Amino acid sequence: MKPTLLVLAAGMGSRYGGLKQIDGLGPNGETIMDYSVFDALRAGFGKIVFVIREDFEEAFRSAVLSKYADKIACEVCFQSIDRVPEGCTYNNARVKPWGTNHAVLMGKELINEPFAVINADDFYGRESFAVLADFLTSIAGSRGQYCMVGYRVANTLSENGSVSRGVCSTDKDGFLTGVVERTQIESVGGQVVYIEGGVETAIDPLTPVSMNMWGFTPEYFDYTEQAFRDFLRDYGQEPKKEFYIPTLVNDLIEAGKVSCKVLDTPSRWFGVTYAEDREQVVMKINDLIKKGVYPEKLF
């Protein structure tokens, strides 16, 4: 059974502006998603499910899905504020959907096999998809054996400002024991640091961080739905509180219900966190093409 790739593409980048998900960055207008789909195909994924906003479905199908129609099975589902479990209530003043784990829940009716989760606007790299597909293929038919691709923090920085990363801790066997969100990580004087309360703390450049590249088995949807009910009970009236993947994974690990293997990758992450990042992403993609990692035209 081939794994499925769930692509979270419903958000808009407040710092970058516009629909990053359909911004052409490759030499023939390829999006970052195009490179993810290309890498997923050659890694052995069998289907792709996109979580999008319903109001840009037409543009998304025209700009993105049309390219993949004869390459791999694709489906779409929609994330919106009102898509909550029956009987749950929330603050009607809320403007944004409920976060990454809410987006994952939108794929429940479309996925029945081990699946990966990625952001649409992050460039993850060939090696990352390969190790993720290998893991998910190996656990077909299992329950509670999750994984996360752990990027070396030094490979995830932006040259144009600080970044927010989930800094991971692991046990001696490489299983995740916790994720702590650090909202200001950058390179200072050749050293990777996080800044909190004005204090700089050095981080080993090889420290694994989460870039929201996860692998799950299908019962994760049931855990997510129940946790989302609890979340809405506790925080549904708060207009900005979000329901994140690492929070639930941490809770499940602490409860002894699941394990989560941290998969190392040598890939360098890049993405358009800031508008100034765009030109550098284009240069990096062109460099990978020159090195033969990608063909000049993907599809």
LUMLUM-282915 format. One line per 10 residues: for each residue x, y, z negated of N, C-alpha, C. Coordinates in Angstrom, 1 decimal. Last residue first. Layout:
<nodes>
X,Y,Z,X,Y,Z,X,Y,Z  ... $
</nodes>
This chain:
<nodes>
6.8,19.1,15.0,5.6,18.4,15.5,5.3,18.9,16.9  9.4,20.3,14.7,9.0,19.2,13.9,7.8,18.4,14.5  12.1,21.3,16.5,10.7,21.4,16.5,10.2,20.1,15.8  14.7,20.8,15.7,14.3,22.2,15.8,12.8,22.3,15.9  14.8,18.2,13.0,14.8,18.7,14.4,14.4,20.1,14.6  16.9,18.3,10.1,15.6,18.4,10.7,15.7,18.7,12.2  19.6,17.8,9.7,18.6,17.2,8.8,17.2,17.2,9.3  21.5,18.9,11.4,20.8,17.7,11.8,19.8,17.1,10.8  22.6,21.3,10.8,23.2,20.1,10.2,22.6,18.8,10.6  20.8,23.0,11.9,22.1,22.9,12.5,22.8,21.7,12.0 $
18.7,22.7,10.1,18.5,22.2,11.5,19.8,22.0,12.2  19.8,23.9,7.9,19.5,22.4,7.8,19.3,21.9,9.2  19.9,26.5,8.8,21.1,25.8,8.5,20.9,24.3,8.4  17.2,27.1,9.0,18.0,27.1,10.3,19.3,26.3,10.0  16.6,27.1,6.3,16.0,26.1,7.2,16.8,26.0,8.5  18.1,29.3,5.5,18.4,28.0,4.9,17.8,26.9,5.8  16.9,31.4,6.8,18.3,31.1,7.1,18.6,29.7,6.6  14.3,31.4,5.7,14.5,31.2,7.1,15.9,30.8,7.4  15.1,32.0,3.0,14.5,30.7,3.3,14.6,30.4,4.8  16.0,34.6,3.4,16.9,33.6,3.0,16.4,32.2,3.2 $
13.6,35.9,4.0,14.7,35.9,5.0,15.7,34.8,4.7  12.1,35.5,1.6,11.6,35.0,2.9,12.8,34.9,3.9  12.8,36.8,-0.7,13.2,35.4,-0.5,13.0,34.9,0.9  11.4,39.2,-0.9,12.8,39.2,-0.5,13.4,37.8,-0.2  9.1,38.4,-2.1,9.0,38.8,-0.7,10.5,38.8,-0.1  9.6,35.6,-4.3,9.6,37.1,-4.1,9.6,37.3,-2.5  9.4,32.9,-3.8,8.9,33.5,-5.0,8.7,35.0,-4.9  9.5,30.9,-1.5,9.3,32.3,-1.4,8.6,32.8,-2.7  12.1,28.4,-2.1,10.7,28.8,-1.8,10.7,30.3,-1.8  14.0,25.4,-2.6,13.9,26.8,-2.3,12.4,27.1,-1.9 $
16.1,23.0,-4.2,14.8,23.6,-4.0,14.9,25.0,-3.4  18.3,20.7,-2.9,18.2,22.1,-3.4,16.8,22.6,-3.1  18.7,17.3,-3.9,18.1,18.4,-3.0,18.1,19.7,-3.7  19.5,15.3,-5.5,20.5,16.3,-5.1,20.0,17.4,-4.3  17.4,14.2,-8.2,17.6,14.5,-6.7,18.7,15.5,-6.5  16.2,11.8,-10.5,17.2,12.8,-10.1,17.2,13.0,-8.6  13.2,11.3,-12.0,14.0,10.9,-10.9,15.0,12.0,-10.5  12.1,10.3,-15.0,12.6,11.5,-14.3,13.6,11.1,-13.3  9.2,8.5,-15.7,10.6,8.5,-15.3,11.0,9.8,-14.6  7.0,8.3,-18.2,7.3,9.2,-17.0,8.8,9.2,-16.7 $
4.4,6.3,-19.5,5.8,6.7,-19.4,6.0,7.5,-18.2  1.4,6.5,-21.6,2.1,6.5,-20.3,3.6,6.7,-20.5  0.5,6.5,-24.2,-0.3,5.9,-23.2,0.4,5.7,-21.8  1.6,7.7,-26.4,2.1,6.3,-26.1,1.3,5.7,-25.0  1.1,10.3,-27.0,0.1,9.3,-27.5,0.5,7.9,-27.1  3.2,11.5,-25.7,3.2,11.5,-27.2,2.2,10.5,-27.7  2.3,11.1,-23.1,3.6,10.5,-23.5,3.6,10.4,-25.0  0.0,12.7,-23.1,-0.1,11.3,-22.8,1.1,10.5,-23.3  1.1,15.2,-23.5,0.1,14.7,-24.5,0.0,13.2,-24.3  2.7,15.6,-21.2,3.3,15.6,-22.6,2.4,14.9,-23.6 $
0.7,15.6,-19.3,1.7,14.5,-19.3,2.4,14.4,-20.6  -0.7,18.0,-20.0,-1.4,16.7,-20.2,-0.3,15.5,-20.2  1.3,19.9,-19.5,0.7,19.8,-20.8,0.0,18.4,-21.0  2.0,19.6,-16.8,3.0,19.1,-17.9,2.3,19.0,-19.2  -0.4,20.6,-15.5,0.0,19.2,-15.4,0.9,18.8,-16.6  -2.6,23.0,-17.2,-1.4,22.6,-16.4,-1.1,21.1,-16.5  -5.0,25.2,-17.0,-4.9,23.8,-17.3,-3.8,23.2,-16.5  -5.0,28.6,-18.4,-4.9,27.6,-17.3,-4.6,26.2,-17.8  -6.8,31.5,-19.3,-6.1,30.3,-19.8,-6.1,29.3,-18.6  -8.3,33.7,-18.7,-7.0,33.5,-18.0,-6.3,32.3,-18.4 $
-10.7,34.0,-20.1,-10.7,34.2,-18.7,-9.4,33.9,-18.0  -12.1,31.7,-22.4,-10.9,32.6,-22.2,-10.7,32.8,-20.6  -14.0,29.9,-22.6,-14.4,31.3,-22.6,-13.3,32.2,-22.5  -12.7,27.4,-22.5,-13.5,27.8,-21.4,-14.0,29.2,-21.4  -11.1,26.3,-24.5,-10.6,27.5,-23.9,-11.5,28.0,-22.8  -12.4,24.0,-25.6,-11.6,24.9,-26.5,-11.3,26.2,-25.9  -13.9,23.0,-23.5,-14.6,23.1,-24.8,-13.8,24.1,-25.7  -12.0,22.9,-21.5,-13.1,23.8,-21.4,-13.9,24.0,-22.7  -10.4,20.8,-22.6,-9.8,22.1,-22.4,-11.0,23.2,-22.3  -12.1,18.6,-22.6,-11.6,19.1,-23.9,-11.1,20.6,-23.7 $
-12.4,18.4,-19.8,-13.5,18.6,-20.6,-13.1,19.2,-22.0  -9.7,17.8,-19.2,-10.3,19.1,-18.7,-11.6,19.4,-19.5  -9.4,15.3,-20.3,-8.6,16.4,-20.9,-9.2,17.8,-20.4  -11.1,13.9,-18.6,-11.4,14.0,-20.0,-10.7,15.1,-20.7  -9.7,14.3,-16.1,-11.1,14.7,-16.3,-11.5,14.9,-17.8  -7.2,13.1,-16.7,-7.3,14.6,-16.4,-8.8,15.1,-16.6  -7.8,10.4,-17.0,-7.2,11.2,-18.1,-7.4,12.7,-17.9  -8.8,10.0,-14.4,-9.7,9.8,-15.6,-9.1,10.6,-16.8  -6.4,10.5,-12.9,-7.6,11.3,-12.7,-8.6,11.2,-13.9  -4.8,8.4,-13.7,-4.4,9.8,-14.1,-5.6,10.7,-13.9 $
-5.4,6.1,-12.4,-6.1,6.4,-13.6,-5.8,7.8,-14.2  -3.6,6.0,-10.1,-5.0,6.6,-10.0,-5.7,6.9,-11.3  -0.3,7.1,-11.0,-1.2,6.1,-10.6,-2.6,6.6,-10.8  1.9,9.7,-9.8,1.0,9.2,-10.7,0.3,7.9,-10.1  4.6,12.0,-9.7,4.0,10.8,-9.2,3.1,10.1,-10.2  5.4,15.5,-8.8,5.0,14.4,-9.8,4.6,13.2,-9.0  6.7,18.4,-8.9,6.7,17.2,-7.9,6.6,16.0,-8.8  7.1,20.8,-10.2,5.8,20.4,-9.9,5.8,19.3,-8.8  9.7,21.0,-10.8,9.2,21.9,-9.8,7.8,21.5,-9.3  11.3,20.8,-13.9,10.1,20.4,-13.1,9.8,21.5,-12.1 $
14.8,20.1,-14.3,13.6,21.0,-14.4,12.5,20.5,-13.5  17.7,18.8,-15.9,16.5,18.6,-15.0,15.4,19.6,-15.3  20.8,20.4,-15.9,19.6,20.1,-16.7,18.4,19.9,-15.7  23.1,21.2,-14.7,22.6,19.9,-14.3,21.3,19.5,-15.0  23.9,23.5,-16.0,23.4,23.6,-14.6,22.8,22.3,-14.1  22.9,23.9,-19.3,23.8,23.1,-18.4,23.2,23.2,-17.0  22.2,27.3,-20.2,21.7,25.9,-19.9,22.7,25.2,-19.0  22.4,29.8,-22.8,23.0,29.0,-21.7,22.3,27.7,-21.5  20.3,32.4,-23.5,20.8,31.1,-24.0,21.2,30.3,-22.8  19.9,35.7,-24.5,20.3,34.8,-23.4,20.8,33.5,-24.0 $
17.1,37.5,-25.7,18.3,36.7,-26.1,18.6,35.7,-24.9  14.7,38.7,-25.3,15.9,39.5,-25.1,17.2,38.8,-25.3  12.9,36.7,-25.7,13.0,37.8,-26.7,14.3,38.6,-26.6  14.8,34.8,-23.6,13.6,34.8,-24.4,13.8,35.8,-25.6  16.2,33.5,-20.8,16.1,34.7,-21.6,14.8,34.7,-22.3  18.5,31.0,-19.8,17.1,31.5,-20.0,17.1,32.6,-21.0  21.2,30.8,-17.4,20.7,31.1,-18.8,19.2,31.2,-18.7  24.1,29.7,-15.9,22.6,29.6,-15.9,22.2,29.8,-17.3  26.8,31.9,-14.9,26.2,30.9,-15.9,24.7,30.9,-15.8  27.7,34.0,-13.5,28.1,32.6,-13.1,27.6,31.5,-14.0 $
26.5,36.2,-14.7,27.9,36.0,-14.8,28.4,34.6,-14.5  23.6,34.5,-14.7,24.2,35.7,-15.3,25.7,35.4,-15.5  20.8,33.3,-13.1,22.3,33.2,-13.2,22.8,34.5,-13.6  17.8,32.6,-14.9,18.5,33.2,-13.9,20.0,32.9,-14.1  14.5,32.4,-16.2,15.8,31.7,-15.9,16.5,32.3,-14.8  11.9,32.9,-17.9,12.9,33.8,-17.3,14.2,33.0,-17.3  10.2,31.0,-19.0,9.6,31.9,-18.0,10.7,32.9,-17.4  10.1,27.7,-19.6,11.0,28.9,-19.7,10.7,29.9,-18.6  8.3,25.2,-21.0,8.3,26.2,-20.0,9.2,27.4,-20.4  9.5,22.0,-21.6,9.3,23.3,-22.3,9.4,24.4,-21.1 $
8.6,18.7,-21.9,8.8,19.8,-20.9,8.5,21.1,-21.7  9.8,15.5,-23.0,9.1,16.8,-23.2,9.5,17.7,-22.1  10.7,13.0,-22.2,10.3,13.2,-23.6,9.6,14.5,-23.9  11.0,10.9,-19.5,10.7,12.2,-20.0,10.2,12.2,-21.4  13.7,8.6,-19.3,12.3,8.9,-19.3,12.0,10.2,-20.0  16.4,7.8,-19.3,15.9,8.7,-18.2,14.4,8.9,-18.2  17.3,6.4,-21.4,16.9,5.7,-20.2,16.3,6.5,-19.0  17.6,8.2,-23.4,18.8,7.6,-22.9,18.5,6.8,-21.6  15.1,10.7,-22.6,15.7,9.8,-23.5,16.9,9.1,-22.8  15.0,14.3,-21.8,14.8,12.8,-21.5,15.5,12.0,-22.5 $
13.4,17.4,-21.2,14.3,16.6,-22.0,14.0,15.1,-21.7  13.2,20.1,-18.8,12.9,18.8,-19.3,13.9,18.2,-20.2  11.7,23.1,-18.3,12.9,22.5,-18.6,12.7,21.2,-19.3  10.0,24.5,-15.8,9.7,23.6,-16.9,11.0,22.8,-17.2  10.6,27.9,-15.0,10.8,26.5,-14.8,10.4,25.7,-16.0  10.6,31.0,-13.3,10.0,30.2,-14.4,10.1,28.7,-14.1  13.3,33.1,-12.5,12.3,32.2,-12.1,11.7,31.5,-13.4  14.5,36.5,-11.6,14.4,35.3,-12.5,13.3,34.4,-12.0  15.7,37.4,-8.4,15.0,37.7,-9.6,15.0,36.4,-10.4  16.9,36.7,-6.0,16.2,38.0,-6.0,15.4,38.2,-7.3 $
17.9,34.2,-5.7,18.9,35.3,-5.7,18.2,36.7,-5.9  16.5,31.7,-7.7,16.3,32.7,-6.7,17.4,33.7,-6.8  17.3,28.2,-8.4,17.3,29.6,-8.7,17.0,30.5,-7.5  17.7,25.5,-8.3,16.3,26.0,-8.1,16.2,27.5,-8.4  20.1,24.3,-8.9,19.6,24.1,-7.5,18.2,24.7,-7.3  20.4,24.5,-11.6,21.2,25.4,-10.8,20.8,25.3,-9.3  18.7,22.4,-12.5,18.3,23.7,-12.6,19.1,24.7,-11.7  18.0,19.7,-10.5,19.1,20.3,-11.3,18.8,21.8,-11.3  14.7,18.4,-10.7,15.7,19.1,-10.0,16.8,19.7,-10.9  13.1,15.4,-11.0,13.8,16.4,-11.8,14.9,17.1,-11.0 $
10.1,14.3,-10.2,11.4,14.5,-9.6,12.0,15.7,-10.4  8.5,12.0,-12.3,8.6,13.4,-12.0,10.0,13.6,-11.3  6.1,9.4,-12.8,7.4,9.9,-12.5,7.4,11.4,-12.2  4.4,6.8,-14.6,4.4,8.0,-13.8,5.9,8.4,-13.6  2.6,4.2,-15.3,4.0,4.4,-15.0,4.1,5.6,-14.0  -0.2,3.7,-15.7,0.6,4.5,-16.7,2.1,4.6,-16.5  -0.4,0.6,-14.0,-1.0,1.7,-14.7,-0.1,2.4,-15.6  0.1,-0.9,-10.8,0.4,-0.7,-12.2,-0.4,0.4,-12.7  -0.3,-1.0,-8.1,-1.1,-2.0,-8.9,-0.8,-1.8,-10.4  2.9,0.1,-7.3,1.5,-0.2,-6.8,0.9,-1.3,-7.6 $
5.5,0.8,-7.9,4.5,0.6,-9.0,3.1,0.4,-8.5  7.0,1.1,-5.6,7.3,0.0,-6.5,6.3,-0.2,-7.6  5.9,3.3,-4.4,5.7,2.0,-3.7,6.0,0.9,-4.7  6.9,5.3,-6.1,5.4,5.0,-6.1,5.1,3.7,-5.4  9.7,5.1,-5.6,9.1,4.8,-7.0,7.6,4.4,-6.9  9.8,5.8,-2.9,10.3,4.5,-3.4,9.7,4.1,-4.7  8.8,8.4,-3.0,8.1,7.3,-2.3,8.5,6.0,-2.7  10.9,9.7,-4.5,9.5,9.6,-4.9,8.7,8.5,-4.3  13.1,9.4,-2.9,13.1,8.8,-4.2,11.7,8.7,-4.8  12.1,10.9,-0.6,12.6,9.5,-0.5,12.5,8.8,-1.8 $
11.6,13.4,-1.5,10.5,12.6,-1.0,10.9,11.2,-0.9  14.3,14.1,-2.1,13.3,14.1,-3.1,12.1,13.3,-2.7  15.7,14.2,0.3,16.0,13.2,-0.7,14.9,13.0,-1.7  14.5,16.4,1.7,14.3,15.0,2.2,14.6,14.0,1.1  12.9,19.1,-0.1,14.0,18.4,0.5,13.8,16.9,0.7  11.0,21.1,-0.9,11.6,20.1,-1.9,12.8,19.3,-1.4  9.8,24.2,-1.0,10.6,23.3,-0.2,11.4,22.3,-1.1  6.6,25.2,-1.9,7.9,24.9,-2.3,8.6,23.9,-1.4  3.9,25.6,-1.3,4.9,26.7,-0.9,6.2,26.4,-1.5  2.3,23.6,-2.2,2.4,23.8,-0.8,3.5,24.7,-0.4 $
3.6,21.3,-4.7,3.1,22.6,-4.4,3.2,22.8,-2.8  2.6,17.8,-5.1,3.5,18.9,-4.8,2.8,20.2,-4.6  2.2,14.6,-6.2,1.7,15.9,-6.2,2.8,16.9,-6.0  1.6,11.2,-5.0,2.5,12.3,-5.4,1.7,13.6,-5.4  0.0,8.2,-6.1,0.1,9.4,-5.3,1.1,10.4,-5.9  -1.4,4.9,-5.7,-0.3,5.8,-6.3,-0.2,7.0,-5.4  -4.9,5.1,-4.7,-3.6,4.5,-4.7,-2.6,5.4,-5.4  -7.1,6.5,-4.2,-7.3,5.3,-5.0,-6.0,4.5,-5.1  -8.6,9.6,-3.5,-7.3,8.9,-3.7,-7.6,7.7,-4.6  -10.9,11.1,-3.4,-10.2,10.8,-2.1,-9.0,9.9,-2.3 $
-11.9,11.9,-5.8,-12.8,11.0,-4.9,-12.1,10.6,-3.6  -9.8,13.5,-6.8,-10.2,12.2,-7.4,-11.0,11.3,-6.5  -8.9,16.0,-6.2,-8.6,14.9,-5.2,-9.1,13.5,-5.7  -9.3,17.7,-8.2,-10.2,17.9,-7.0,-10.0,16.7,-6.1  -7.3,17.3,-10.1,-8.6,16.7,-10.3,-9.5,16.7,-9.1  -5.4,19.1,-9.2,-5.2,17.7,-9.0,-6.5,17.0,-9.1  -6.5,21.5,-10.0,-6.3,21.3,-8.6,-6.2,19.8,-8.3  -6.2,21.2,-12.8,-7.6,21.3,-12.2,-7.5,21.0,-10.7  -3.5,21.4,-12.9,-4.1,20.1,-13.2,-5.6,20.0,-12.8  -3.0,24.1,-12.2,-2.5,23.0,-11.3,-3.2,21.7,-11.6 $
-5.9,26.2,-12.7,-4.5,25.8,-12.8,-4.3,24.5,-12.1  -8.6,27.1,-12.4,-8.2,26.7,-13.7,-6.7,26.1,-13.8  -9.1,30.1,-10.4,-9.3,28.7,-10.8,-8.5,28.3,-12.0  -9.7,33.6,-11.4,-8.9,32.5,-10.8,-9.3,31.1,-11.2  -11.8,34.9,-12.9,-11.5,35.2,-11.5,-10.8,34.1,-10.8  -14.4,34.9,-15.3,-13.1,34.4,-14.8,-13.0,34.6,-13.3  -16.8,35.6,-16.3,-15.9,36.7,-15.9,-14.6,36.2,-15.3  -18.1,33.4,-17.2,-18.4,33.8,-15.9,-17.5,35.0,-15.4  -16.5,31.0,-19.0,-16.7,32.4,-19.0,-16.9,32.9,-17.5  -18.3,27.8,-19.0,-17.1,28.7,-19.0,-17.5,30.1,-18.9 $
-19.3,24.4,-19.7,-19.5,25.8,-19.4,-18.2,26.6,-19.5  -20.3,21.1,-18.6,-19.3,22.0,-19.2,-19.6,23.5,-18.8  -22.1,19.5,-17.4,-22.4,19.8,-18.7,-21.4,20.8,-19.4  -19.8,17.9,-15.2,-21.2,18.2,-15.5,-21.3,18.4,-17.0  -16.6,19.6,-14.7,-17.5,18.4,-15.0,-18.9,18.8,-15.5  -16.4,22.1,-12.1,-16.1,21.6,-13.5,-17.0,20.4,-13.8  -16.1,24.3,-10.0,-15.9,22.9,-9.9,-15.4,22.3,-11.3  -16.0,27.1,-10.1,-17.2,26.4,-10.5,-17.2,24.9,-10.4  -13.5,27.9,-9.1,-13.8,28.1,-10.5,-15.0,27.2,-11.0  -12.2,25.5,-6.8,-12.9,26.8,-7.1,-13.3,26.7,-8.6 $
-10.7,23.6,-4.3,-10.7,24.1,-5.7,-11.4,25.4,-5.8  -11.6,20.9,-2.1,-11.6,22.4,-2.4,-11.5,22.6,-3.9  -9.8,18.8,0.2,-10.8,19.0,-0.8,-10.6,20.5,-1.3  -9.1,17.1,3.2,-9.1,18.3,2.4,-10.1,18.2,1.4  -6.9,14.7,4.7,-8.2,15.1,4.2,-8.0,16.3,3.4  -5.2,12.8,7.3,-5.3,14.0,6.4,-6.7,14.2,6.0  -2.9,10.3,8.5,-4.3,10.6,8.0,-4.3,11.8,7.0  -0.6,11.5,10.9,-0.9,10.9,9.6,-2.3,11.2,9.2  -0.5,12.2,13.7,0.7,11.7,13.0,0.4,11.0,11.7  -2.5,13.5,14.9,-2.1,12.2,15.5,-0.9,11.6,14.8 $
-2.7,15.8,13.3,-3.9,15.0,13.5,-3.5,13.6,14.1  -1.0,17.8,12.6,-0.7,16.5,12.0,-1.7,15.4,12.5  -1.8,20.2,13.6,-0.5,19.7,14.0,-0.3,18.3,13.6  -4.2,20.8,12.5,-4.2,20.5,13.9,-2.9,19.9,14.3  -3.6,21.7,9.9,-4.0,20.3,10.1,-4.0,19.9,11.6  -2.7,24.5,10.4,-2.0,23.4,9.7,-2.4,22.1,10.2  -4.4,26.3,11.7,-3.0,26.6,11.6,-2.1,25.4,11.2  -7.0,25.2,11.5,-6.4,25.6,12.8,-4.9,25.7,12.8  -7.3,24.6,8.8,-7.4,23.5,9.8,-6.8,23.9,11.1  -7.0,27.2,7.8,-6.1,26.2,7.4,-6.1,25.0,8.4 $
-9.1,28.7,8.9,-7.7,29.1,9.2,-6.7,28.0,8.9  -11.2,27.2,7.6,-11.1,27.3,9.1,-9.7,27.7,9.5  -10.7,27.5,4.8,-10.7,26.2,5.5,-10.5,26.3,7.0  -10.7,29.7,3.2,-9.8,29.7,4.3,-9.6,28.3,4.9  -12.8,29.1,1.3,-12.9,30.3,2.2,-11.8,30.5,3.2  -12.0,27.0,-0.2,-13.0,26.8,0.9,-13.1,27.9,1.8  -8.6,26.4,-0.8,-9.8,27.2,-1.1,-10.8,27.1,0.1  -7.4,23.0,-1.1,-7.4,24.4,-0.6,-8.6,25.1,-1.1  -5.4,20.3,-1.2,-6.4,21.0,-2.0,-6.3,22.5,-1.6  -5.0,17.7,1.1,-4.7,19.1,0.8,-5.8,19.7,-0.1 $
-3.6,14.6,1.3,-4.8,15.3,0.9,-4.4,16.7,0.5  -2.2,12.2,3.5,-2.0,13.5,2.8,-3.4,14.1,2.5  -0.9,8.9,3.7,-2.0,9.9,3.8,-1.7,11.1,3.1  1.4,7.4,3.4,0.4,7.0,4.3,-0.7,7.9,4.6  5.0,7.9,3.2,3.7,8.2,2.7,2.6,7.8,3.8  7.7,7.4,4.0,6.7,6.3,4.0,5.4,6.6,3.4  9.5,9.4,4.7,9.7,8.6,3.4,8.8,7.5,3.3  8.6,10.5,7.0,9.7,9.6,7.1,10.1,8.9,5.8  6.3,11.9,5.8,6.2,10.9,6.9,7.4,9.9,6.9  7.6,13.7,4.1,6.7,12.6,3.5,6.5,11.5,4.6 $
8.9,15.3,5.9,9.7,14.5,4.9,8.9,13.4,4.4  6.7,16.5,7.2,7.7,15.7,7.9,8.5,14.8,7.0  5.5,17.7,5.0,4.8,16.6,5.7,5.7,15.8,6.5  7.5,19.6,4.4,7.1,18.6,3.4,6.4,17.4,4.0  7.5,21.1,6.7,8.7,20.3,6.4,8.4,19.3,5.3  4.9,22.2,6.6,5.3,21.3,7.7,6.5,20.5,7.4  5.1,23.8,4.3,4.3,22.6,4.3,4.6,21.6,5.4  6.5,25.9,5.3,7.2,25.0,4.4,6.4,23.7,4.2  5.7,26.0,8.9,5.5,26.4,7.5,6.3,25.5,6.6  7.0,26.9,12.0,6.8,25.9,11.0,6.6,26.5,9.6 $
7.6,28.5,14.2,6.5,28.9,13.3,6.1,27.9,12.3  9.9,27.5,15.2,8.7,27.4,16.0,7.4,27.7,15.2  11.8,27.8,13.2,12.0,28.5,14.5,10.8,28.4,15.4  9.9,28.4,10.1,10.8,27.7,11.0,10.9,28.3,12.3  7.9,29.9,9.0,9.3,30.2,8.6,10.3,29.5,9.4  4.7,31.2,8.9,5.7,30.5,9.7,7.1,30.9,9.3  2.4,30.7,6.3,3.4,31.6,6.8,4.5,30.8,7.6  0.5,29.3,4.9,0.5,29.2,6.4,1.4,30.3,7.0  1.1,29.7,2.2,0.9,28.3,2.7,0.9,28.2,4.2  1.0,32.3,1.6,2.3,31.7,1.8,2.2,30.4,2.5 $
-1.1,34.6,2.3,-1.2,33.2,2.3,0.2,32.6,2.6  -0.3,37.6,0.3,-0.7,36.8,1.5,-0.8,35.4,1.3  2.4,37.9,-2.0,1.3,38.5,-1.2,1.0,37.7,0.0  4.4,37.6,-3.9,4.7,37.6,-2.5,3.7,38.3,-1.7  3.1,37.7,-6.4,4.3,38.5,-6.2,4.7,38.6,-4.8  0.9,36.0,-6.0,0.7,37.4,-6.4,1.9,38.3,-6.2  0.1,33.8,-3.6,1.3,34.3,-4.4,1.1,35.7,-4.8  -2.8,31.8,-4.1,-2.1,32.9,-3.4,-1.0,33.4,-4.3  -3.7,28.3,-4.0,-3.3,29.5,-4.6,-2.8,30.6,-3.6  -4.2,25.8,-2.8,-5.3,26.7,-3.0,-4.9,28.1,-3.6 $
-2.6,23.6,-2.4,-2.5,24.7,-1.4,-3.6,25.8,-1.6  -1.0,20.9,-3.3,-1.8,21.9,-3.9,-1.6,23.2,-3.1  -1.3,17.7,-1.9,-0.6,19.0,-1.7,-1.5,20.1,-2.3  -0.6,14.5,-2.4,-1.6,15.5,-2.7,-0.9,16.8,-2.8  0.1,11.7,-0.6,0.7,12.9,-1.0,-0.5,13.9,-1.2  0.0,8.2,-1.4,-0.6,9.4,-0.8,0.1,10.6,-1.4  1.8,5.1,-0.5,1.3,6.2,-1.4,0.7,7.4,-0.7  0.7,2.1,1.0,1.5,3.3,1.1,0.9,4.4,0.1  0.8,-1.2,0.0,0.0,0.0,0.0,0.9,1.2,0.0 $
</nodes>
